[in-house]
Amino acid sequence: MTDEHEHGYFTEANSAEVVVARNKNAKDQRLGQVMEVITRKLHEAVKEIEPTQEEWFEAIMFLTRTGQICNEWRQEYILLSDILGVSMLVDAINNRKPSGASESTVLGPFHVADAPELPMGSNICLDRKGEPMFVHGRILDTEGNPIAGAKIDVWQANDEGFYDVQQKGIQPDFNLRGVFRTGADGRYWFRGAKPKYYPIPDDGPVGKLLGALGRHPYRPAHLHYIVEAEGFDALTTHIFDPDDPYIDTDAVFGVKQSLLAEFRKVEDAEAAAKAKVAAPFYDVEFDFVLSRKKK
């Protein structure tokens, strides 16, 4: 006898409906809803593509290889989500901001939770390598008022495109990382080294897929920020160098126009002395605007 949730026999025409009906007794309502959409869209894709059995098996093997390369420090499925633009889409959906608030972007895999809190103006480039950079700006609310006591967690790659955690024993621990807190004027400033573009890991299945699609694996030069303040929504974001050769083709789609910052090269020795860096240096000014938490 056919179960009451059996929606007829499986055919090419009604494939999705039969599978969705079979899941009627899902113990979690949200899971049932999610699987209904995924099943419907997946069956639509298969019907449109009409893969051969050999092609479908190759797709299965691609997913198998993607899982096999994952370990405690490498998550190839996140990388796959990144290069398909899904990570940025999920981020956008979960971080819709009111007009005027700074936009978010992906966290990335190299954040370190216990970076040291430093006096404002500190140099986060501990090995003093690379071109000097002075970064400064304000933390504001959407009405333009300064936010006091805002916590700014910043980290970046070095002038060769590597984070400290990628070069243990080569870079000092916590190189190019720091946590700062704003005063009453909402201002922040620190010194670092001009970052460089770098590739996402491209020695695995995702990298091979990028190559097959004629795409490069590079992310344009950027600085990471997490900005938090009491009563405000936390902001996880980057600022980008608009002159980077990969600014228009970020492998993970993380660039947003509002996050482009001018990396202005300054030759003046007096300005360098004021910023406590050697000339020439790069001056980067960028304000962040936080949205208030909804009550």
N, C-alpha and C positions, 0 to 999 in steps of 0.2 A: 504494500500500500504506500502511496506517495505521502511523504510528510506534508503537513499543512504549509510549511514554508518552502517546499520544493516548487519552483516556478517553471514547471515543464521540463522537458528533456533538453539537454545542451545541444545547441546548433550554432552555426556560424552567425546567424542573424541575431539570436537572442542570448549570446554568450555572457555578456555583462550582467544582464537581468537575472540569469540563472544563478550566477556566482553571488551577486548581491543578496538575492533572496535566501540563499543557503546560509548567509551570515546573519540572518534575522535575529537569532538568539544571542548575539554578542553580549557578554557580561558587562561591558563598558560601553555606554551610549556614544561617547566621543570616539572610541575605537571603531565602532560600527559606522559612524558618519565618515571618518577618515578613510576607512577601507572601501566604502562605497564610491567615494570620489576617485581614489587611486585606481580601483578596479575599472571603473567606467572609462577613465582617461587612458589607462594602459591598453585596454581592449580596443579603444578608438585608434590608438597609435599603431597597434599590430595590424588592424584592418586596413589602415591607410598605407603602411609600409609594405605589408605582405612579405615578411622576411622568409627566406628559404630556411629549412631546418638547419642547414650548415651555418647560416648567419645567426640564427637564434642561439645555437650552441656556442658560437664565438662570443656573443654577448654575455652568456652565462659564464664563460671562461674569463672574460674581462672582469666581471664582478668577483669571480673567485680569486683572481690574481690581486685585485684591489684589496680584498680582505687579508690575503696571505702576507702582504707587505706591511700591514698595520702592526704596531707594537706600542709600548708604553710612551714613546716619545714621537711616534709618527702616526698620524691618522689620515690615511689616504682617502677615506670616504669624505672627510671634511674637505680635502683638496678637490675631490670630484665635485662636491657641492659648490665650492668656490668658483671653479672654472666654468661651471654651467650657469653662474649668476644666481644660483638659488640661495646661497648664504647671504648675499646682499639683499635679495628680495625679502627673506625672512627678517633680516635686520630692519629694513625699511618699514615693513608691516608692524613690527613690534616697537618701533621708535618714531611714530608719527608725532611731529612737533607742531606747536602753534606757530603762526607767522612770526618771523623775526628770530626764532631760536636757531641755534647752530645745529647743523645736520650731523647725524651719526654715520659711522661706517664700521666695518668688521673689526673685532678685537685683534685677530691674528694669533699665532701660536707661541709668541715669544714674550708675553707679559710675565713678569715675576712679581708675586704678591707682596714680598717683604723687602722691596727696595727701600733704601734709607731715606728718612726725611732730612732735608738739607736746608741750611740758611738760604734765604732768597738771594739770588745772584750767583750761586755756586757754579763752578765749572763741573759738569757731569762727565766731561771727557777726561778720564783719569790717566790715560796714557799719553795725552797731549798730541795724538796723531791726527792728521787730516787738516783741512782748512778751518780756521777758527770761525765760529758762528755765535752771534748774540741774538737770542730770541726773547721777545717781550710783548706785552699786551695787557689786556684787562679782562676780568671776568665780570660780566654784567647780567642783569635780568632783562626781560623783554621790554621794559620801559626805559632802559638805558642807565639804570642805577648800578653802582658798583656793589659787588658781593664780597663782604668781608669773611674771612675764615674759610674760603673755598680751598679744597684740597686738589692739587694738580699733580697727577702721577704721569710722568713723561718718560718715554724710552724710544730709542732709535738704533738703527744700524750704523756701523762706522763707515769710513770713507772707502772701504773695500766691499761694502754691502753685507757685512756679517754682524750679527748680534753677539753679545758677550757669551751667552749660553751655547752658541755654536762653536765657540773657540776657547773652551776651557783650557787654561794654561798658556794661552796666547794673549787674550785680553784679560785685564783685571776683572775680578768679580764685581758686578754692578757697574761696569763701564757703560757710560751713556744712558744711565738711568737715574732718576731722582724724584722725590716727592717734595712739593713746596706748598705753602699756605699763604693766602693773600692777607694783606692788612686791610685797614679801613677803606683805602682807595681802590681795592679790587685789583691792583696791579700785580703782575708777575714778571719776572725776568730771570734768565739763567744763561749760561754759556755752554756751548757744545761744539761739535764738529759737523761740517756740512755732510749730510748723508748722501748715499749713492744708491742708484737702482740695484736690484738684485733679483735672481731667479727664485721662483718657488721650486720645491724639490721636483725635478723632472726626470729622475732615473727610474721611475716606476710606471705602472699602467697609465696613470693620468698624464704624465709627461709624454708618453708615447702617443696618447690620444691627441694631445695638443699638437704634436708634430704632424700627425696624420691629417689634422684639420688645417694645417698651414699657419698655426699660431705660435707665438713666442711665449716663454714662461716668465717674462719679467714683470716686476712691480716697479713703478716709478718711485723716485726718492721721496721719503716722507718722514714725518715725526708722529709718533703715537701719543695720544692723550686720553686719560680718564679724568674728568672734572666732576667733583662732587661738592655739594654744599647743602646744609640743613634746610629742608623745606623746598628743595628743588629736585627735579629729575636728574639723575646721573647722566653724564654724556660720555660716550666712548667714541672716539673719532680720530682722524689724522689731519695733518695739514700737508699739502703737496707742493713740490717745486714745479711751477708751470712750464719751466724751460727744460724739464727732463725729456729725453728722447722717447720715453714710453708713456708720457702723460696721457695720451689719447687712446692707449691700447693696454691698460692695466690688465694683467692676466686674470685677476679676480674681480674686476669691475668695481673696485673700491673708490674710484675718483668721483667726486662731485664738484661741480663748478664753484659752489660756495666755499669749498675747502682749499682752493688755490691760494697760496700765500706768496708774496713777492720775496725772493731771496736776492736782496739788493747787495751787490758787491761794493764795498767801501774801501777806498785807498787812503783816506785821510788819517794821518797818524794821531791827530788830536781826538778825533772821534773814536779811534781804536783805544786810546788811553782811557777815555771816559767809560767805555764799555769793558775795560780791563782785559782786552785781548790784543793780539799782535795784528798789525796791518800787513796786507789787506785782510778784511774779514767780511763775512756775510751778515747783514742786518735783516732780521725777520720779525715783522710786527704782525700780530694776529690777535683779535679779540674773540672771546667765546661768550655766547649768550645762552643762558640756562632758562628753561621753562619751569614755572612753579608747579609743584605737585598739586594734583586735583584733590580737593577736600571731599 
